[in-house]
């Protein structure tokens, strides 16, 4: 599966586009099927760098890269996937576990 097809790439706001927003919108959900890590994308630089909510051992807002997501293999050798059924959500909804 292609993690970031052109039609989805075109929809993503540029980095810092939602920086003044107190409750940014997540456009994409990436996840590891063999662990509990999830990345919610709120912004993209158009090349490789995302900004969004990362949920793993803890929850934090930060930067992560498309190239690292594409290269990653979990403990079972499984790749990161994009949730094909994910709908746009505010970060406040995701932090509450409503995903």
Residue pairs with C-beta under 8 A, 6 or more apart in sequence:
1 81
1 82
3 30
3 66
3 69
3 70
3 80
3 81
3 82
4 28
4 66
4 82
8 27
8 28
9 44
9 46
11 27
12 27
12 28
12 41
12 43
12 44
13 27
13 42
13 43
13 44
14 43
14 44
14 45
14 46
15 43
15 44
15 45
15 49
15 51
16 43
16 51
17 43
18 24
18 25
18 42
18 43
23 90
23 91
23 92
24 42
24 43
24 90
24 91
25 42
25 88
25 89
25 90
25 91
26 40
26 41
26 42
26 52
26 53
26 88
26 89
26 90
26 91
26 94
27 41
27 42
27 88
28 40
28 41
28 82
28 83
28 86
29 38
29 39
29 40
29 41
29 82
29 83
29 86
29 99
30 38
30 39
30 40
30 41
30 69
30 80
30 81
30 82
30 83
31 37
31 38
31 39
31 80
31 81
31 83
32 38
32 72
32 74
32 78
32 80
32 81
33 74
33 78
33 81
34 74
34 75
34 76
34 78
35 74
35 75
36 55
36 56
37 54
37 55
37 56
38 54
38 55
38 56
38 99
39 50
39 52
39 53
39 54
39 55
39 64
39 69
39 80
40 52
40 53
40 54
40 55
40 89
40 91
40 94
41 50
41 51
41 52
42 50
42 51
42 52
42 53
42 91
43 50
43 51
43 52
44 50
44 51
48 65
48 66
48 67
49 63
49 64
49 65
49 66
50 63
50 64
50 65
50 66
51 61
51 62
51 63
52 61
52 62
52 64
53 59
53 60
53 61
53 91
53 94
53 95
54 60
54 61
54 62
54 64
55 94
59 95
61 91
69 80
70 79
70 80
72 79
72 80
73 79
74 80
86 99
89 98
89 99
93 99
